[in-house]
Amino acid sequence: MEWWQTLLAVTGGVLLLWAVALALLWRARPGELTVREALRLLPDLVRLVRRLARDRTLPRGVRVRLWLLLAYLLSPVDLVPDVVPVLGYADDVVVVALALRAVVRAAGSAALTRAWPGGPAGLAVVQRLAGLPASSGPDVGSRRS
């Protein structure tokens, strides 16, 4: 396979993952999630994982899990191949949810809230994925990158 075909396949896969994740998260959205916030959700999730992985206040094991999550998401090897319609990308959403739950158990929900780069409605969706009750506060989403 030529380099441009690989680049095209990766780009197409990322766009398809984004669309599938958006559709799945839209079904589970809180009522106040706007279309604009929903479109920002995947990039905000990537920034969240990156911020948490770089946060030296978190235990080393938590940061290692987050780097492994990023590696898994970028890897062409998946539990369910991405060529399988819907299920191929749904497994990535499940892996992200499980990793977030493990991170929140080890690091606390305050670390998640502190590192969240998006708006409060997006944070509510991520908290739901992490198995937390949704909360809102004046500092939620105040850090942007």
Salt bridges, closest charged atoms under 4 A:
ASP44 OD1 - ARG40 NH2 2.96
ASP44 OD1 - ARG47 NH2 2.28
ASP55 OD2 - ARG114 NH2 3.14
